[in-house]
């Protein structure tokens, strides 16, 4: 077969080619009546299809139109396209066809997001825990999750756990079993577990469904679970809660992949020191369950967490090394490409086909096909094909930070390479002189040029991805620019070492210890370099980040300018000027927000939903901000993240004062994280807490002093000087306090503005409640329920004393019972049910307004 005949066959089978030099069909008026006299050439059609498909997905996510609308639009557009084809209007036909693709994307997203089988178990679950008995199949090997070796002093000691992939088939309803469906993971506390893949088991667990977001701006775990279509949460306290059914094991086509994954996991665990085992599994298998929390935080705060996220960088390194090794094998010229293609498919299946790996695998696969077919692949068409595959696999992935950062980084590097090729000018005389120099000098110049290009590429990628990083993670570090190339080299050696180690463990096991020592060096270098940088040269920037509309405009404009520059159709100085103008718009928006905050006349009190705990933000007129407590029962990270999300949503970066009500961890254990992210003017607490602090309180106070933050005390009768029209009065306790627990000596703070009063009593309980009730009664508009609505706070006496119109319960349970007060019946709101609750006291003395995040309890007024 001649080359011309082969090209014709390939062009017929691959009309939307991903290679640059497919034969182009050029038509003019003499050969076809369907075209004008100008030549018509289809170039990179997948880019247009990817853009249209994305627009449809985004439109459905924003508008949430019914599926019938999308199907109706698809039918109308396809009919219109048929009409344009009959009328021979090719240009209009192309536009209509792209709109049809967009409607197809919208319909696919709507179906994926909303439609579940009627037997789906998550449809009958709620965010509240409920005991449940289930039957089903273990779908993969359980994963052991060791307890943190050095947990934060503010956290409870967590036990060892197992993560068991599970497919639900039956649920017990009374004495009968009913058919259900669903995929999930069972988290089992314990040291040993004896279940395996394909085994049928009965599970006795606490079942919940992920709760919707309770504070604006925080991570929406419910939507994330929904995007993975795994909305069932199961937890067991004992391994005995998983009982085998005695049924025969169920075979699966994925069994060989699971066996190999478990084998590799076991070899790595046996050969690598325990302190580095989690890092090795993370960068090779994408499993971060065993990664130490301190190491994970170090990578995040130095901006190098992309090294941990299994992505195209990892696959690219392995593919590059494998291809150059395969070229040394005496085989046909197409063999390296075919072998690399098979190895890539195997690795993608091994790591569960994550979207960044899928994107990278498509790039590698097209390169392999191009080498097999002796063609040069077109990068942008290939990248668009990868995007289309990701959307078809899971349309919600395009809203995930990892997917967005992966594609933007790769596109930036490709654009840089294209620009560098176009604008590089090589002087023949300079090139001749360089070739005549001794090899050490040539090596020195080549190394310097390579290092320079790498740093420039790292800088450009950091700048281009910075808006996405800020809007998703609210943190950035310039260390990323320098550390990324160095860590890339170390990771290359680590990945090569892991492959060699696995080969040795299987082929020559007696040499495994030697290879293990070789592998430990780059892994230790990765962890050590990042940890030392984070501890001794920390340069982490925490910020609210730009507005969403600004980020969208930034990337749309950047994409258009990059395309025009690459085509030499747009002056670079104009691109720089437009980019500077858009940056000025972003900074201007931040300045306007700051000025608006400083000119605020209302007082806003926000009760942040942190579960069983307390976190109250008071925004004073004139732009000052006061925080009353920040903590929750359990992990302090939740309190830190929830408050941080609220502060960033409001554009707040500085707190003038923080008040700690008393010595209970669920009122202050989230504060250390806040001190890391935001500047604080001063911290206030009672004199009793300073004189006789508990262990955790003493740790916190030492941390505050180490940060050089002023630590001051409060007692009954003291006033905080803030805005002239705002009165912040401490009602309790006295300097000596009262006999009883720390709760009885909680700081009770009264906020008064324009004749309206908000009372914050902390965990006030007897005998402190009785002492406060002996004072002159105070009519309050809003009162936070003492001790999270507990009966031990003598609520009847307390509410009869302060006569609240509104009672806000800061609790982790929406079932806290209300209490009747003496003067009328106050209205109740609970942060566990309503989410974030915001009370606004107008500066003109008008009625207060209460707004909660959850529908049905918002926009309430006196």
MARPA-513051 format. One record per residue (C-alpha): residue in one letter; x, y, z negated. Coordinates in steps of 0.1 Angstrom, whole numbers, plus 5000, padded with zeros to 4 digits. Layout:
REM MARPA-513051
AXYZ;...
***
This chain:
REM MARPA-513051
X500050005000;X501450345010;X501750634985;X499050825004;X496550535002;X497250494964;X496750864958;X493450854976;X492250554955;X493350724923;X491651044932;X488450864939;X488450684905;X489650984885;X487951294899;X488651494867;X492251424866;X494651484837;X497651514860;X498951824878;X499551694912;X496451504921;X495551554958;X493451874960;X490451864984;X490252205002;X487152285021;X486352575043;X483452675065;X484652465094;X484552145075;X481652185052;X478652425051;X478552405013;X481552645009;X482552985019;X485653065040;X487653075008;X489252754996;X487452584967;X489752394942;X488752244909;X491552304884;X491552164848;X487752104846;X488051934812;X488952264796;X485652414808;X483752104797;X485452114763;X484452474758;X480852414769;X480552114746;X481952314717;X479552594722;X476652354720;X477852204688;X478452544672;X475052664683;X473252374667;X475252404635;X474352774633;X470652764646;X469752404636;X467252374665;X465052074668;X466251784689;X463251834713;X464552184721;X467952044731;X466451764752;X463952004769;X466852244776;X468951954790;X466051844813;X465452194826;X469152264832;X469651924850;X466652004872;X468052354878;X471452204887;X469751964912;X468052264927;X471252464931;X472952154946;X470052124972;X470252504978;X474052474982;X474852734955;X477952564940;X478952854918;X475652874901;X475452504900;X478652484880;X477352734855;X474152554851;X475952224847;X478152364819;X475052494801;X473652134804;X476852004788;X476452264760;X472852144754;X474051794753;X476651884727;X473952064706;X471651754708;X474451524699;X475451734668;X471751754657;X471351374660;X474551304642;X473851544614;X470151474607;X469251124618;X469750824596;X468150474596;X465050454575;X466850204553;X469650444544;X470250424506;X471350784502;X467850904513;X466450774480;X469350904457;X469651234439;X472651424425;X471651294390;X473150964379;X470950664379;X471750294372;X471450074402;X472049714412;X473249654448;X474349364470;X476649394500;X480049324515;X483549444507;X484749584541;X488449624533;X491149554507;X490549754474;X493050034468;X494650074434;X494650434421;X497050464391;X496250714364;X498351034365;X501650974348;X501851334335;X498351484334;X497751854326;X497351904288;X493852054295;X492551734312;X491251414298;X493351104302;X492050924332;X492150544335;X493550334363;X490950294390;X490250084421;X488650214453;X486549944470;X485250004505;X481649864505;X478749814529;X475349814511;X472749554523;X470349504493;X469049714464;X467149574434;X463749724428;X462349574396;X462649194401;X462849194439;X465549284463;X464949524492;X466849574524;X468949894526;X471950014545;X474850254539;X478650274538;X480550394507;X483450344483;X483050204448;X485250354422;X485950104395;X487850174362;X490249894352;X493749744357;X492849434376;X490249354403;X489649034421;X487649104452;X488749094489;X487549194523;X484549004537;X483448904502;X479748934493;X479349084458;X476649224434;X477349564420;X476049724388;X476950094390;X475950454384;X474750594418;X474450954429;X474351164460;X476851444465;X475451774451;X474952074473;X477252364468;X476452564436;X478652874442;X479253074474;X482553004491;X483452684473;X484152354490;X480952194501;X481551824492;X477951734501;X478451864537;X481851694539;X480251364528;X477451414553;X479851474581;X481451134573;X477950974570;X478950844536;X476551004511;X476550744484;X478650774453;X479150464432;X481050444399;X481650144376;X483250154342;X484449784342;X485649544368;X483049294355;X480449524372;X481449364405;X480349004406;X480848754436;X477648614451;X479148284461;X478348344498;X480848264525;X483248544535;X482148754564;X484548774593;X485249094612;X487149194643;X489049434621;X490449164599;X493849144616;X494249524613;X493349514576;X495749224570;X498649414586;X497749734567;X497749544534;X500949364543;X502649704551;X501249854519;X502649564499;X506049584515;X506349954508;X505249914472;X507749634466;X510749804483;X510350174475;X510750324439;X507350394423;X508050764422;X508350774460;X505850504469;X502950744471;X504850984494;X505850694517;X502250574521;X501050924527;X503351004556;X503150664572;X499650534565;X497850854557;X496850724522;X497150994496;X495450824467;X498750734450;X500451064456;X501351244424;X499251554417;X502351764409;X503951664443;X500651744461;X500452084445;X504052164453;X503452094490;X500252304490;X501852604472;X504852604496;X502652584526;X504052254538;X500952034531;X500851964568;X503751724563;X501451514541;X498451524564;X498851234589;X498751414622;X500251444656;X503651534642;X504051194627;X502851014658;X504951244680;X508151154661;X507450784662;X506450794699;X509551004708;X511950754691;X510150444704;X510150564740;X513850644740;X514650304725;X512350124750;X514150284779;X517250084770;X515449754775;X516149594809;X512649594824;X510649754852;X510450134851;X506850124840;X507549904810;X508450174785;X505250364792;X503050054789;X504849934757;X504550284741;X500850294750;X500149964733;X502250064702;X500250394700;X496950214701;X498049974674;X499250264652;X496050454656;X494050154646;X496350094616;X495650444602;X491950434607;X491850654638;X491850994620;X490951294643;X494451444644;X495951104652;X493251054679;X494251394694;X497951304694;X497250954707;X495451084737;X498351314745;X500751024742;X498450794762;X498251034791;X501951074791;X502250694792;X499750664821;X501550944839;X504850744837;X503150424847;X501550594877;X504550814885;X502651134879;X503251454859;X500451514834;X498751854829;X498951934792;X495952164789;X493651914806;X494951644783;X494451854752;X490851934763;X490251564768;X491451494733;X489051764720;X486151604739;X486951264725;X487051404689;X483651584695;X482051264709;X483551064680;X482251304653;X480951644664;X481351784628;X485151734629;X485652064648;X484552244616;X487252074595;X490352264586;X492751974595;X491351934630;X491352314637;X494952354625;X496152054644;X494752174678;X495752534673;X499352444663;X499752214693;X498252464717;X500552734703;X503652524708;X502652434743;X501952804752;X505452904738;X507152634759;X505252764790;X506253124783;X509853024776;X510052844809;X508453134829;X510553414814;X513853244809;X516553394831;X519753204836;X522753384849;X524853144871;X528153304860;X527253274823;X526152914828;X529452834846;X531552994818;X529552804792;X530152474809;X533952524809;X534152574771;X535452304748;X532852054736;X532952174699;X532052534711;X529352404734;X527952194705;X528052494682;X526252714707;X523652444715;X522952384679;X522552754672;X520252794701;X518152494689;X517952624654;X516952964666;X514252834689;X512952604661;X512752894636;X510953114662;X508452834670;X507852784633;X507353164628;X504953184657;X502952884646;X502753014610;X501453354622;X498953204646;X497552954621;X497653194592;X494053324595;X492752964595;X494852874565;X493653174546;X490053134553;X490052764544;X492652744516;X493053114505;X496753064501;X499953104522;X503653094517;X506353234540;X508552944529;X506652744555;X508652914582;X512052784569;X510952464552;X508952314581;X511952254605;X514052114576;X511251884564;X510551784599;X514151644602;X513851464568;X510451324578;X511951194610;X514550994591;X511950884566;X509650754593;X512450574611;X513550434578;X510050304570;X509850124604;X513349974599;X512449874564;X509249704574;X511049514602;X513749404578;X511249294552;X509549074578;X512548944597;X515448954572;X513948994537;X517348964520;X518449294535;X515449484522;X517249634492;X519949784514;X517349944537;X515350054507;X518250264494;X518650414529;X514950504531;X514850654496;X517350934505;X515051124530;X511951064509;X513751204478;X514951494499;X511451564510;X510051564475;X513051734459;X513352024483;X509652114481;X509552074443;X512652284437;X511252554460;X507952554442;X509552564407;X512452804412;X511553014443;X507853024443;X506353264469;X502753174471;X500153434482;X496653384470;X494053594488;X490353604498;X491453584534;X489853764564;X486153764573;X484853484595;X483753714623;X487353854623;X488853504626;X486553414654;X487353734673;X491053684666;X491253334682;X488953414711;X490953724720;X494253544714;X493253264737;X492253504765;X495553704762;X497653384761;X496053264793;X496553594811;X500153624799;X500953264810;X499453354844;X501453674845;X498253874849;X498454074817;X501254304804;X502754184771;X502854534757;X499054554761;X498654224743;X500754344714;X498754674713;X495454484713;X496654244686;X497754534665;X494354704668;X492554384658;X494854344628;X494154714619;X490354634621;X490954344596;X492954554572;X490354834575;X487554594566;X489454504535;X490054864526;X486354944531;X485354654509;X487754784481;X486355144484;X482855014483;X483654814451;X485155124434;X482155334444;X479755074429;X477155224405;X475354904396;X476554654369;X476554294381;X476854004358;X477453664375;X477053334358;X479253094377;X478052734379;X480852524365;X478952224350;X478952194312;X481052504304;X480952874306;X482253124332;X480653474333;X481953754356;X480954114348;X481554374375;X481454714360;X480555044377;X483655194393;X485254864404;X486454714371;X485954344365;X485654154332;X485653774327;X484053604298;X485353244295;X486453014322;X486252644315;X484252324318;X483951984301;X486251744321;X488751844347;X489652214346;X490252224384;X486552244390;X486252564368;X489252714385;X488052644420;X484452754414;X485453094399;X488153144425;X485553094452;X483153344436;X485953604432;X487253564468;X483653584481;X483353914463;X486754034475;X488154054439;X491854004433;X492354164399;X490654124365;X491054404341;X490254184311;X489553824302;X487653734269;X487953384254;X484953324232;X486453054210;X488752754206;X486952504228;X488552364260;X485252384280;X485552764276;X489152824286;X490752514303;X490252674338;X492052994329;X495652884336;X494652824373;X493053164374;X496253324360;X498153164389;X495853304415;X494753644402;X496353934383;X494953994348;X495354314328;X494754174293;X493353874275;X491153904244;X490253644218;X489253644181;X491753684153;X490853344140;X491853184174;X495253354172;X495953264135;X494852904136;X494752784172;X494152424181;X496752234202;X495252324236;X494552684225;X498152724213;X499352594247;X497152854265;X498253144243;X501953054248;X501353044286;X499653384284;X502653534265;X505153374289;X503353554318;X503753884299;X500053944299;X498954144268;X497153934242;X494754124220;X492254034193;X488554134188;X486254124159;X482754244150;X482254624155;X484954674181;X484154824215;X486054774247;X486755104266;X485555054302;X483155274321;X481755584303;X478255464308;X478855104298;X478954984261;X480754664254;X480254584217;X481454284198;X478754164173;X480453854158;X482653724141;X484253944115;X488053934110;X487653654084;X484953474103;X482453224087;X482852874074;X482152604099;X483352484133;X484952704160;X481552734176;X480252924146;X482953184152;X482353244189;X482753594201;X479253744207;X479554034232;X476754274240;X476854454274;X474654764276;X474154984307;X471355234315;X469155104287;X469454734298;X471254474276;X472954144284;X474053924255;X476853664257;X477053444226;X479453164237;X478752844217;X477353024187;X475752784162;X475052764125;X476152914102;X477253184127;X473653214141;X472253294107;X474953564101;X474153724134;X470353714127;X470853904095;X471854214115;X469354464129;X467354284157;X468254384193;X465954354222;X467854204251;X466954174288;X469153874295;X470653634270;X472953334278;X471753034259;X474152964230;X476052634232;X474652554266;X471052534253;X471852294225;X469352254196;X472352274171;X472552654178;X469252714160;X467752864192;X464352954177;X465953184151;X468353334176;X465753414203;X463453554177;X466253794167;X467253914202;X463853884220;X465153794255;X463153844287;X465453604306;X467553314293;X470453184314;X471652834306;X475252754317;X475052374317;X475852064336;X472351914333;X469252064349;X467051904322;X467952124293;X464552194276;X463352544271;X462552694238;X459752934229;X460853274214;X458853484191;X458153774214;X456353634245;X457753354266;X461153424282;X461853304317;X464653044321;X467252974347;X469852694346;X473152714366;X472952334370;X469752374390;X469852724404;X473552744411;X475353074407;X473053334390;X473653704396;X472053974374;X472154334387;X471554634365;X470954934388;X472755254381;X469555454384;X467955274355;X465555074376;X464454724370;X467054454369;X467254204397;X468153834394;X469353634423;X470353264423;X472053064450;X469452784453;X466152854472;X463052904451;X464753094423;X466153394441;X465253764444;X463553774410;X462754114395;X461154244363;
***
